Amino acid sequence: NIRWLRGQDSPNWKGGREITKAGYVRLWISRTERVLEHRKVMEDHLGRKLNQSEVVHHINGNNADNRIENLELTTYSEDIRRHQLARYKQ
């Protein structure tokens, strides 16, 4: 009988962190629950859960840089506007 190694026991375990295709850091909270690190950092900073209309913007554009000084709470429409402006400036 083969016992498959899972989670921290697996040789492929990377500390419960993964990088998404878009460059965001995703944390594995449990076997079924995953959260984006930048949202968790902002929630911990504010002391509350974020609602779905709130977006965490990476000021320097690096989606893996989740230092609180690089994160800014904004709305979806404001985030889209900023990204469109950044495209025009290039």
N, C-alpha and C positions, 0 to 999 in steps of 0.2 A: 504494500500500500504506500503510495507516494504522498508525502505531506508537502504541499506547495507553501513556500515561504511568502508571507504577505506583509505589507506595511513595513515597519522598521526592521523586520527580520529578513526582508528580501535583499539580495545583493544589489538590486536596481533602485533601492530607496534613495531618494535625493533630499531627504529632510522635510518632505511634505511640501515642497515648493516646485512649481513648474513655470515655464515661460510660455505664454500663449503665442499664437502666430502673429498677433499684433504687438507683441513685445511687453505685455503686461505680466506681472508676477501674480500667480494664482496660488493660494495656500490651501492645503487639505486640512480642514478642521477635524473631520472625522471621515470614515469610509465613504459616506454619502454626501457630506457637506463640504463645499468648496467656496472660497470667497476671494475676490480680487484684493490684493494687499493694500492698494492705495485707498480703497473704500474703508477697509478695516482701520488703517492708520488714521483716517479722518474721523471715523466714528469714535475711536479711542480718544482722540484729541478733543472732540466736542462733548464726549460723555453721553452720546445718544446714537440711536440708529439713524441712518440716512433714509429719507423717503425716495421713492422711485424717480421723482422729478429732479432730484439733486444729482449733480454731476461733479466729479472731482477732476479738476484740470491740472495737468502737469505743466508748470510754468516754463521749464526749459525744453519741453517737447520730448524728453526721454521717459518713455512709459515705464521703465524699470526703476527710475529714481524716485523712491517713495519717501524721501525725507519730508517731514511736515513743512519745512520752509520752501519746498518745491511744489507743494500742493495748494490748490485754491478751490474752494467750494463755489460752484456756479450752477446755472440752469442749463438744460439741454440746448435751448435756442441760443443762449449766449456762447456756449461752447462751439456750436456750429458756426456762428458768426466769426469767432476768433480764428477758427481753422480756415475759413474762407479768406479772411484778411491775410493770414500768413501765406496762403497760396499765391495771392496777388502780389505780395511783396517780393516773391522769389523771381 
